[in-house]
């Protein structure tokens, strides 16, 4: 029993640190509101979206999504001009994670409120890219790209690093679950299964390229994260696995070379070990048995 107590203390401390980084100072209050408020949900407890978004693989999936999304010049221009990802990267992460948590696990009322807030912000985000092209964050075409890049990244990361990868029908179920959120955000015809998702990504590829802003964002995300030195090595493992999960057509324009053999032998096993440790640290502490 004595050896269990230090392990539990380490687990709780690591869990609090990770949770505070991802969820922010209001994380405990938001978590209680999301999970404890009674009422109908958009997604029941058996839905694949809950399994994917509740797993530590989301750390890798989120980084992959940011890199992939940056390849659309207009989406990247909107992020560079309005998101504050350099000045307040943790705030952006916390807002995104809270949105995902509310729409996945919260009540239908709270999920709709979160969507309404995001749509209100999107309406104000507009401007010109460095090449002079107009962008508007509420444009359904841009919204769809951001959506499919996230869905593809979260699902692929879960299938590689998740505690229990989904089977084929569950993968389609996850994409279908996320289509509900996308439609609420203003995407008129989001993909509902793996075939539609692959077709949609292929349709966007002629529009994608690595602008200077995209290359700067990749360097910032991968090489200069705003982290204390003690956290740099674990973050580097997550970042390396996010890069390894990208397709070659996305890596090459971002100047992210592939290391054949090294990724399979070193990078991916390290990623699986680290996500397992994060999963352990952030999982709820078991309730003591009654005596």
LUMKELO-811583 format. One line per field, with one value per residue: x, y, z of N, C-alpha, C in turn; residue in one letter. Coordinates in steps of 0.05 Angstrom, whole numbers, plus 5000, padded with zeros to 4 digits. Each point is the difference from the previous one (the first is absolute). Layout:
BEGIN
npx	(X,...)
npy	(Y,...)
npz	(Z,...)
capx	(X,...)
capy	(Y,...)
capz	(Z,...)
cpx	(X,...)
cpy	(Y,...)
cpz	(Z,...)
sevex	(a,...)
END
This chain:
BEGIN
npx	(5016,5023,5006,4974,5003,5027,4993,4981,5019,5018,4982,4992,5025,5008,4979,5005,5027,4995,4982,5016,5020,4986,4991,5023,5002,4982,5021,5006,4995,5015,5019,4996,5000,5021,5012,4996,4998,4977,4991,4985,5014,5018,5017,4990,5001,4985,4999,5010,4986,4985,5002,4998,4981,4995,5014,5023,4991,4981,5019,5005,4975,5000,5024,4993,4978,5015,5017,4981,4986,5025,4995,4977,5008,4975,4999,5024,4991,4977,5013,5017,4978,4988,5015,5022,5005,5012,4983,4981,5021,5005,4995,5013,5020,4999,4997,5019,5016,4994,5003,5022,5007,4992,5009,5021,5004,4997,4983,4978,4989,5018,4996,4974,5002,5015,4984,4980,5015,5007,4975,4994,5020,4992,4977,5016,5008,5010,5010,5025,5005,5025,4987,4984,4998,4974,4998,4983,5004,4979,5019,4978,5013,5006,4976,4993,5019,4994,4975,5004,5016,4982,4978,5014,5009,4977,4987,5018,5001,4973,4999,5019,4989,4976,4987,4979,5015,4987,4978,4996,4979,5017,5019,4982,4994,5026,5005,4981,5010,5024,4987,4990,5024,5011,4978,5002,5025,4986,5008,4992,5022,5004,5023,4990,5020,5016,4983,4979,5011,5008,4976,4991,5017,4996,4975,5009,5012,4986,4986,5013,5013,5026,4985,5010,4975,4995,5021,4993,4974,5009,5017,4980,4983,5018,5011,4980,4991,4980,5021,4998,5025,4989,4983,5024,5012,4982,5001,5026,4995,4982,5017,5020,4983,4995,5026,5006,4979,5016,4984,5013,4976,4996,5017,5000,4977,4995,5015,4983,5026,4998,5000,5002,4986,5009,4981,5003,5027,5002,4992,4989,5020,5016,4987,5000,5026,5005,4985,5012,5023,4994,4992,5022,5015,4986,5003,4974,5005,5008,4974,5009,5006,4974,5003)
npy	(4976,5000,4980,4995,5010,4995,4977,4998,5007,4984,4980,5006,5002,4979,4988,5012,4994,4976,4995,5012,4986,4978,5000,5009,5024,5001,4984,5001,5027,5003,4984,5012,5023,4991,4988,5020,5017,4996,4982,5001,4981,5012,4990,4976,4986,4988,5026,4994,5022,4988,4977,5012,5017,4977,4996,4992,4984,5014,4996,4976,4992,5014,4991,4975,5005,5011,4980,4982,5012,5003,4978,5008,5014,4998,4974,4997,5015,4987,4977,5006,5009,4979,4977,5015,4982,5022,5020,4983,4984,5003,5026,5000,4986,5016,5020,4990,4994,5024,5011,4986,5007,5026,5001,4988,5013,5026,5015,4993,5010,4989,4977,5005,5006,4979,4986,5010,4996,4975,4996,5011,4985,4978,5011,5004,4975,5022,4998,5008,4979,4992,4981,5012,4975,5006,5001,4981,5000,5014,5002,4988,5010,5022,5003,4992,5016,5020,4995,4997,5022,5010,4994,5005,5022,5007,4993,5010,5021,4999,4996,5019,5019,4997,5000,5006,4994,5016,4985,4988,4986,4996,4996,4987,4987,5000,4994,4983,4993,5002,4986,4991,5000,4989,4985,4996,4996,4987,4975,5007,4989,4996,4987,4977,4993,4978,4988,5012,4993,4977,4998,5009,4986,4980,5008,5001,4978,5005,5005,4978,5016,4999,5018,5024,5008,4981,5007,5025,4993,4986,5019,5018,4985,4994,5024,5017,4978,5015,4984,4993,5002,4996,5016,5010,4982,4999,5027,4998,4982,5016,5021,4983,4991,5025,5005,4979,5010,5020,5004,4987,5001,4996,4979,4993,5011,4986,4987,4979,4994,4979,4985,4987,4983,5025,5009,4979,5003,5026,5014,4981,4983,5020,5005,4973,4999,5022,4993,4977,5014,5015,4979,4988,5022,5001,4974,4997,5009,4975,4995,5007,4974,4996,5006)
npz	(5000,5015,4983,5006,5025,4999,4989,5018,5018,4989,4999,5024,5007,4986,5009,5023,4997,4990,5019,5017,4988,4999,5025,5010,5010,4982,4996,5026,4999,4978,5011,5023,4987,4986,5020,5018,4980,5012,4983,4978,4987,4985,5018,4996,5023,4982,4995,4976,4995,5018,4987,4976,5006,5011,4979,5012,4981,5012,5018,4990,5001,5023,5006,4993,5013,5019,4998,4999,5019,5009,4987,5011,4979,4994,5006,4989,4980,5002,5003,4981,4988,5010,4999,4997,4980,4993,5001,4993,4995,5026,4998,4977,5011,5021,4984,4985,5021,5009,4975,4996,5024,4996,4975,5011,5023,4992,5012,4988,5021,5016,4986,4998,5026,5003,4984,5013,5022,4992,4993,5024,5010,4987,5007,5021,4994,4990,4976,4994,4985,5006,4987,5019,5007,4996,5026,5007,5026,4994,4981,4990,4979,5013,5010,4976,4990,5017,4994,4974,5003,5017,4986,4978,5012,5011,4977,4983,5017,5001,4975,5001,5016,4992,5023,4985,4979,4983,4997,4976,5009,5021,4982,4985,5023,5004,4974,5003,5024,4989,4982,5022,5011,4979,4997,5026,4992,4982,5004,4976,4991,5026,4998,4994,4983,5001,4984,5012,5023,4990,4989,5023,5014,4983,5003,5025,4993,4978,5021,5008,5017,5002,5010,4999,5003,4981,4986,5004,4995,4979,4994,5003,4987,4982,4996,5001,5011,5010,5005,5025,5005,5024,4987,4992,5015,5019,4999,4999,5018,5012,4997,5007,5017,5006,4997,5014,5011,4991,4979,4982,4988,5026,5004,4975,4995,5022,4982,5002,5000,4985,5022,4977,5013,5002,4983,4986,5002,4996,4979,4985,5007,4996,4977,4995,5007,4986,4978,5003,5003,4979,4987,5010,4994,4978,5004,5005,5024,5002,5003,5024,5003,5004,5026)
capx	(4984,5017,5011,4979,4995,5017,4992,4976,5007,5013,4979,4982,5015,5003,4974,4993,5016,4991,4973,5001,5010,4981,4974,5002,4994,4972,4995,4983,4972,4989,4996,4976,4977,4996,4993,4981,4974,4981,4987,5007,5026,5001,5012,4997,5025,5010,5007,5029,5013,5008,5024,5022,5006,5008,5025,5025,5010,4992,5023,5014,4981,4997,5024,4998,4979,5010,5019,4986,4983,5016,5006,4981,5010,4980,4996,5024,5000,4981,5013,5023,4991,4979,4996,5018,5013,5027,4999,4985,4995,4986,4972,4987,4997,4980,4974,4994,4994,4974,4979,4997,4989,4972,4984,5001,4990,4981,4972,4994,4997,5027,5014,4991,5010,5028,5000,4991,5023,5020,4989,5001,5028,5006,4989,5017,5027,5002,5022,5014,5025,5024,4999,4978,4975,4983,4991,4980,5000,4973,4997,4997,5021,5023,4991,5001,5028,5009,4986,5010,5027,4997,4989,5020,5022,4992,4994,5025,5016,4988,5005,5028,5009,4978,4999,4985,4993,4973,4997,4991,4975,5003,5014,4979,4983,5013,4998,4972,4996,5013,4984,4978,5012,5007,4976,4991,5019,4995,5009,4974,5000,5024,5001,4987,5014,5028,5002,4994,5022,5023,4993,4999,5028,5012,4990,5013,5029,5011,5000,5018,5028,5013,5007,5020,4986,4998,5027,5005,4984,5011,5024,4992,4987,5018,5026,5001,4976,5003,5000,5025,5019,4994,4978,5007,5005,4974,4986,5014,4990,4973,5003,5012,4979,4981,5012,5001,4973,4991,5006,5024,4992,4998,5026,5020,4999,5007,5028,5002,5009,4995,5024,4992,5012,5002,4973,4987,5014,5004,4980,4974,4999,5002,4974,4981,5006,4993,4971,4992,5005,4981,4975,5001,5000,4975,4976,4990,5011,4980,4987,5007,4980,4988,5010)
capy	(5024,5024,5006,5010,5028,5018,4999,5016,5028,5008,5000,5024,5024,5002,5004,5028,5017,4996,5010,5029,5010,4996,5011,5028,5005,4994,4972,4984,5009,4992,4971,4994,5009,4983,4972,4996,5013,4981,5008,4985,5006,4995,4973,4982,4989,4979,5010,5000,5026,5001,4984,5013,5026,4995,4985,5016,5002,5026,5018,4997,5007,5029,5012,4993,5016,5028,5000,4995,5023,5023,4998,5016,5028,5018,4992,5008,5030,5007,4993,5018,5027,5004,4981,5004,4975,5005,5015,4986,4973,4983,5009,4989,4971,4996,5006,4977,4976,5003,4997,4971,4986,5007,4988,4970,4988,5017,4999,5011,5030,5012,4996,5020,5026,5001,5004,5028,5018,4998,5012,5029,5009,4997,5021,5024,4995,5003,5017,4993,4985,5015,5001,5017,4985,5004,4976,5004,4975,4988,4989,4971,4985,4999,4985,4971,4992,4998,4977,4974,4996,4992,4973,4981,4999,4987,4972,4986,4998,4981,4973,4992,5003,4997,4977,4979,5009,4995,4983,5014,5015,5020,5022,5014,5013,5024,5021,5008,5016,5027,5015,5015,5024,5016,5012,5021,5022,5014,4984,4990,4972,4987,4971,4983,4975,5001,5005,5028,5016,4998,5015,5029,5008,5000,5022,5025,4999,5021,5027,5000,5006,5010,5029,5008,4998,4972,4991,5013,4987,4973,5004,5008,4977,4977,5006,5021,5001,5015,4980,4998,4981,4973,4988,5000,4973,4987,5014,4993,4973,5004,5014,4982,4981,5015,5002,4973,4992,5015,4988,5012,5024,5022,5005,5011,5030,5012,4994,4982,4976,4974,4984,4971,4982,5013,5005,4974,4986,5018,5022,4990,4987,5021,5013,4983,5000,5026,5003,4982,5013,5022,4987,4991,5023,5015,4983,5004,4982,4980,5004,4979,4980,5002,4981)
capz	(5000,5002,4974,4983,5006,4984,4972,4997,5003,4974,4979,5004,4994,4971,4989,5004,4983,4972,4997,5001,4974,4979,5006,5010,5029,5006,4992,5018,4998,4974,5000,5016,4985,4976,5005,5021,4995,4988,4975,4977,4987,4971,4996,5023,5011,4983,4974,4995,5005,5029,5004,4988,5013,5028,5000,4999,4973,4990,5001,4974,4979,4999,4987,4971,4988,4996,4978,4976,4995,4991,4971,4984,5004,5011,5028,5014,5002,5021,5025,5005,5004,5020,5021,5022,5008,5011,5025,5021,4990,5020,5000,4976,5005,5020,4988,4982,5015,5014,4980,4994,5023,5003,4978,5002,5025,5014,4993,4974,5003,5002,4975,4981,5008,4992,4971,4994,5006,4979,4975,5003,4996,4972,4984,5002,4990,4971,4992,4976,5003,4990,4970,4992,4998,5024,5015,5021,5015,4998,4974,5003,4987,5019,5023,4994,5000,5028,5011,4991,5009,5027,5001,4990,5019,5025,4996,4994,5024,5018,4989,5004,5027,5019,5018,4985,4974,4991,4977,4977,5004,5020,4986,4985,5020,5011,4980,5000,5024,4997,4980,5014,5010,4976,4989,5018,4997,4974,4977,4990,4992,5009,4995,5020,5002,4992,4971,4995,5011,4982,4976,5005,5003,4973,4985,5010,4997,4981,5013,5023,4996,5024,5000,5021,5025,5008,5009,5026,5020,5005,5017,5027,5012,5003,5011,5020,5016,5025,5021,5016,4989,5010,4983,4972,4989,4994,4978,4975,4992,4989,4975,4980,4992,4983,4973,4989,4992,4976,4974,4988,4985,5019,5012,4982,4998,5026,5004,5023,4986,5011,5008,4998,5020,5026,5009,5007,5022,5023,5005,5007,5026,5021,5001,5014,5029,5012,5003,5022,5026,5002,5005,5028,5017,4998,5005,5028,5021,5009,5026,5019,5006,5026,5019)
cpx	(5017,5011,4979,4996,5018,4992,4975,5005,5013,4979,4983,5015,5004,4973,4991,5015,4991,4973,5000,5010,4979,4973,5000,4991,4971,4993,4982,4971,4987,4994,4975,4975,4995,4989,4977,4973,4981,4988,5009,5027,4997,5009,4997,5026,5013,5011,5031,5013,5008,5026,5025,5008,5007,5027,5024,5011,4993,5023,5015,4981,4997,5023,5000,4979,5009,5019,4985,4983,5016,5006,4980,5007,4980,4994,5024,5001,4981,5012,5022,4990,4982,5000,5018,5015,5029,4999,4986,4994,4985,4971,4984,4995,4977,4972,4991,4992,4973,4977,4996,4987,4970,4983,4999,4986,4979,4971,4995,4998,5027,5016,4991,5009,5030,5003,4992,5022,5021,4991,5001,5028,5008,4990,5017,5027,5000,5023,5012,5024,5023,5000,4977,4973,4983,4993,4980,4997,4973,4995,4997,5022,5025,4992,5002,5029,5010,4987,5012,5029,5000,4991,5020,5022,4993,4996,5026,5017,4988,5005,5028,5008,4978,5000,4985,4993,4972,5001,4989,4974,5002,5015,4980,4982,5013,4998,4971,4993,5011,4985,4978,5011,5007,4976,4990,5018,4997,5012,4975,5000,5026,5001,4989,5013,5028,5003,4995,5022,5024,4995,5001,5029,5013,4990,5013,5030,5010,5001,5022,5029,5011,5008,5022,4987,4997,5027,5008,4985,5011,5025,4993,4988,5020,5026,5000,4974,5005,4998,5025,5018,4994,4979,5008,5003,4973,4986,5013,4991,4973,5002,5011,4979,4978,5010,5000,4973,4989,5006,5024,4993,4997,5027,5019,4998,5007,5029,5005,5008,4992,5026,4992,5015,5000,4972,4987,5013,5002,4976,4973,4998,5002,4973,4979,5005,4992,4970,4989,5005,4981,4972,4998,4998,4973,4975,4990,5012,4978,4988,5008,4977,4989,5011,4978)
cpy	(5025,5007,5012,5029,5019,5000,5016,5030,5011,5003,5025,5026,5003,5005,5029,5019,4999,5013,5031,5012,4999,5015,5028,5003,4993,4971,4984,5008,4992,4970,4992,5008,4982,4973,4996,5013,4979,5010,4983,5010,4996,4971,4984,4988,4979,5010,5002,5027,5003,4985,5014,5025,4997,4987,5018,5003,5028,5020,4999,5009,5030,5014,4994,5017,5029,5001,4996,5024,5023,5000,5014,5029,5018,4993,5009,5030,5008,4994,5019,5028,5004,4981,5005,4975,5004,5015,4985,4971,4982,5008,4988,4970,4995,5006,4977,4975,5002,4997,4970,4985,5006,4987,4970,4989,5017,4996,5012,5030,5013,4997,5021,5028,5003,5004,5029,5020,4999,5012,5030,5011,4997,5022,5025,4996,5000,5019,4991,4984,5016,5001,5017,4986,5005,4974,5009,4973,4986,4988,4969,4984,4999,4984,4970,4990,4996,4975,4973,4995,4991,4971,4979,4997,4986,4970,4984,4998,4979,4971,4991,5000,4996,4975,4977,5011,4992,4979,5017,5016,5022,5024,5017,5014,5025,5023,5010,5016,5028,5016,5016,5026,5019,5014,5023,5025,5015,4985,4986,4970,4986,4971,4984,4973,5003,5006,5029,5018,5000,5016,5030,5010,5002,5024,5027,5002,5020,5028,5003,5007,5011,5029,5005,4998,4972,4989,5012,4986,4972,5002,5006,4975,4979,5007,5021,5001,5015,4982,5002,4978,4971,4987,4998,4972,4985,5013,4992,4972,5003,5012,4982,4980,5014,5003,4973,4992,5016,4984,5014,5026,5024,5007,5014,5031,5014,4995,4983,4973,4974,4986,4971,4983,5013,5004,4974,4988,5017,5019,4989,4985,5021,5015,4984,4999,5026,5004,4981,5013,5023,4989,4992,5024,5014,4984,5005,4981,4980,5006,4978,4981,5004,4979,4993)
cpz	(5000,4973,4981,5004,4985,4971,4995,5002,4974,4979,5003,4993,4970,4987,5003,4982,4971,4996,5001,4974,4978,5004,5011,5029,5007,4993,5019,5000,4974,4999,5016,4984,4977,5008,5020,4995,4987,4975,4976,4988,4970,4995,5026,5008,4982,4973,4997,5007,5029,5005,4989,5015,5030,5003,4998,4972,4988,5001,4973,4978,4997,4986,4970,4986,4994,4976,4973,4992,4988,4970,4983,5004,5013,5029,5017,5004,5023,5027,5007,5007,5024,5024,5025,5008,5009,5027,5023,4990,5019,5002,4976,5004,5020,4989,4981,5015,5015,4981,4994,5023,5003,4979,5001,5024,5014,4992,4972,5001,5002,4974,4980,5008,4992,4970,4993,5005,4978,4974,5001,4996,4971,4982,5000,4988,4969,4993,4974,5007,4990,4969,4990,4996,5025,5014,5021,5015,4999,4973,5003,4988,5019,5025,4994,5000,5029,5013,4991,5008,5029,5002,4991,5020,5026,4997,4995,5025,5019,4990,5005,5030,5021,5016,4986,4973,4992,4978,4977,5003,5021,4989,4985,5020,5011,4980,4998,5024,4996,4978,5013,5010,4977,4989,5018,4998,4973,4976,4988,4994,5009,4994,5023,5004,4989,4970,4993,5011,4982,4974,5005,5004,4973,4984,5008,4992,4979,5012,5020,4991,5026,4997,5021,5027,5010,5009,5027,5022,5006,5018,5029,5015,5007,5015,5023,5017,5026,5024,5017,4990,5008,4983,4971,4988,4996,4977,4974,4991,4988,4972,4978,4991,4984,4972,4987,4990,4976,4975,4987,4985,5018,5012,4982,4997,5027,5008,5025,4988,5016,5007,5000,5020,5028,5011,5010,5025,5026,5006,5008,5026,5023,5002,5014,5030,5014,5003,5021,5027,5005,5008,5029,5019,5001,5005,5028,5019,5008,5027,5019,5005,5028,5018,5020)
sevex	(x,x,x,x,x,x,x,x,x,x,x,x,x,x,x,x,x,x,x,x,x,x,x,x,x,x,x,x,x,x,x,x,x,x,x,x,x,x,x,x,x,x,x,x,x,x,x,x,x,x,x,x,x,x,x,x,x,x,x,x,x,x,x,x,x,x,x,x,x,x,x,x,x,x,x,x,x,x,x,x,x,x,x,x,x,x,x,x,x,x,x,x,x,x,x,x,x,x,x,x,x,x,x,x,x,x,x,x,x,x,x,x,x,x,x,x,x,x,x,x,x,x,x,x,x,x,x,x,x,x,x,x,x,x,x,x,x,x,x,x,x,x,x,x,x,x,x,x,x,x,x,x,x,x,x,x,x,x,x,x,x,x,x,x,x,x,x,x,x,x,x,x,x,x,x,x,x,x,x,x,x,x,x,x,x,x,x,x,x,x,x,x,x,x,x,x,x,x,x,x,x,x,x,x,x,x,x,x,x,x,x,x,x,x,x,x,x,x,x,x,x,x,x,x,x,x,x,x,x,x,x,x,x,x,x,x,x,x,x,x,x,x,x,x,x,x,x,x,x,x,x,x,x,x,x,x,x,x,x,x,x,x,x,x,x,x,x,x,x,x,x,x,x,x,x,x,x,x,x,x,x,x,x,x,x,x,x,x,x,x,x)
END
